[in-house]
């Protein structure tokens, strides 16, 4: 029996090696159109900068090593150009010679990945992309003597490329058509990322589009030009479905290959995995396009299990992701507030600003965390985090809680590892649970940063319970300052009517809510820190 796998790297090679472990007799053939079948594609930007010095470090396996260990027949520079479903065969073109041959299969696994988006901009052919080792080699050569670069697109790859070109000492401009980088984050959460990019000298052009790419510069929609010895297009990716579409396989509404819970396509002999397929959304009834290595690897494994008769459904996806940006960790899981609003779904937002570990131990860094919760039953809908350390494990804990069906108040009950250099006795995740518990139970009312102005216009008074020095350094317009420690004695100074109380991050104002318990009081979620970030976004 022969299984043919089209495409290597994450999904394809996970399927191939798992299948070999499960079935020693299976003939396994992998077709890879590039010259490299197993490489660390997430590490490619870091070789461009020299952070990963040795190119060889990116190359995980070779056709020879895969044959020696697994007896997998890997054919690089071999492109699958057609599928004859009636004859169960694939037409394979030798990339070097153009010669074509036919290869039969009993089971076919498609893992073609995703192609970089190349918009119809004059001069776009000069823009580099970063998808494989060959792209990396081209970029390394291009930046060797370059001094200026324009990166088009503020997603994961665009940010990583910008950082690594900065690391080479280049002058970098980053152009993003929307009003923020990192689309998975909400505006108040992405503000620190914008600040960090600008602090490091990135010429950040938000809400701006490239209209032309010249020989030495880039022209923007407003008519301005940016010097560009090198141009990198990191606008996003689209599922590579050309082979599947030509074969008559069903393509989903989002443009990816449609598969069932076993990753079987509309042809029962053909599977598809990775960035080319649409995935079940763990938080809704629809599908998602999530180009992440973790999911591709798992899908490859599950397809091998299915072929070997051990099949279990592939899990839905939550889109858990993280990126490093100039010393910041930026991570998210699940839906963001923008998507919840667009879907008309009710939610409760919780913002906190804890330290990454106990503040009395050296090296603690501030974190910004956001939890999104169903207000009726406490289901966790998503989370976001930004900070210099500790973000990865907090988002991973929340993602695990979501996968396990825990509710937001259950986060308060989690017994997490603690020592002062790693966390706090009440961990940041526990604190999110405490706040969610208070809000869901009705113990405390809250308002969001974007609701303050309208409530003030309606006559609500904002009371800032920070110290006078903090108030002087920056305050919400129209707020009155009554420090928490003086609030009991000076409460008569507060005008009648509804109140919003706030401090820096929401902790002192939580105490103020109870001091003013006989009034209708709302705690400003995330305090002045979140309000400032949101209004500046």
Buried (B, 14 or more C-beta within 10 A) or exposed (E): EBBBBBBBBBBBBBBBBBBBEBBEEBBBBBBBBBBBBBBBBBBBBBBBBEEBEEEEEBBBBBBEBBEEEBEBBBBBBBBBBBBEBEEBBBBBBEBEEEEEEEBEBEBBBBBBBBBBBEEEBEBBEBBBBBBBBEBBBBBBEBBEEBEBBBBBBBBBBBBBBBBBBBBBEBBBBBBBBEEBBBBBBBBBBBBBBBBBBEEBEBBBBBEBBBBBBEEEBBBBBEEEEBBBBBBBBBBBBBBBBEBBEEBEBEBBEBEBBBBEEBBBBBBEEBBBBBBBBBBBBBBBEEBBBBBBBEBBBBBBBBBBBBBBEEBEEBBBBBBBBBBBBBEBBBBBBBBBBBBBEEEEBEBBBBBBBBBBBBBEBEEBBBBBBBBBBBBEEBBBBBBBBBBBBBBBBBBBBBBEBBBEEBBBBBBBEBEBEBEBEBBBEBBBBBBBBBBBBBBBEEEBBBBBBBBBBEBBEEEBBBBBBBBEEBBEEEBBEEBEBBBBEBBEEEBEEBEEEBBBBBBBBBBBBBBBBEBBEEBEBBBBBBBBBBBBBBBEB
